Amino acid sequence: MRAQMKIVVIDLLAERARMITAALADAGFPDVVALGETDNLLDRLAQIDPDAVLIDLAAPSRDMLEQMFELSRRIKRPVAMFVDESDSASITAAVEAGVGAYVVNGLHRERIKPVLDLAISRFNAFSRLNTELETTKAALAERKLVDRAKGILMKMKGIDEEEAYKVLRRTAMNQNRKIGDIAQSIVTAAEILN
């Protein structure tokens, strides 16, 4: 997040949008863009490039909620959503879409900043977890690749697993490459030659 956050407020009611914008300015967020319509919303958000999005839906229809949930999935930014009414299916869809804070019948000026802070914190925590998951998946995939390459070397050279790993490591060091890259080359070569 940048030092000075840019926040987009999506609200079809101009009076409520002004109240939210004023509350955010009072809370230390003066860079607010209010959008009063949802036409080409993804394109507009891409142009604005906000740090966070606050959505207020006074009387959300099922289609409007679905559009906002899809928006949340695609923009990869913290999203706080205020709705006047909801049901368990909508709440579940909001969580699955990555909405960081989903407040039902609770749009009050003094709650806007804490709810936005919550959405930002949850987004950051989720992003860290997602990064860790991707790193772990990549490490596991590389480990499987190295194991396959060791198996190929063991079979081709008649060596044990420890010696096969030493060959991979030595080759990687000599070529100034990662062991995973060397393993990939061995596996690819073996697939071509078989």
C-alpha positions, 0 to 999 in steps of 0.5 A: 500500500502506498503512504497516501491511500487512494480509495474508491467508493462505489455507491449509487446514492450520491448523498451516501457517497458524500457522507462516506467520502467526508468520513474517509477524509476526516479519518485521514484518507483525503484521496477518494474517488466516488463512483455513482454508476457501475458501467464498465466498472472494472475498466474504470477501476483499472484506470484509477488503480485504487489501494482499496475499494469501499462498496455501499449497496443500499438495496442490493439485487442478486445481480448487483451483489454478484457483480460486486463479488466478481469485482472483488475477485478480479481487482486484487485489492482490499474490499469493504462492503456495506449492505442494508440487507443480506442472507447467508448465501450472499455472505458466503459468496462475499467471503469466497470473493475475497471481500475483507469486511461485509457489514449488514445494516451498519453504515455509520460514519464512525464505523467506516474507518475501522471497517476499512482498516479490517478489510485492509488487514484481512487482505494483507493477511490473506495475501501473505498466506497466498504467497506462502502457499504459492512458495510452498507449492513451487518448492514441492514441485521442484522437490518432485522434479529433483527426485525424478532427476535423481531417479533418472541419474541413478538408473543411467549411471548406476549410482545411489541417491546421495551420489545422484544429488551430488551430481545435480548439485555439482552441475548446478554450481558449475553452470551457475544455475539452480538445482531445479533448472538442472533437474528440469533439463535432465527430466526433459532430456530423458523424456525426449530420449525415451 
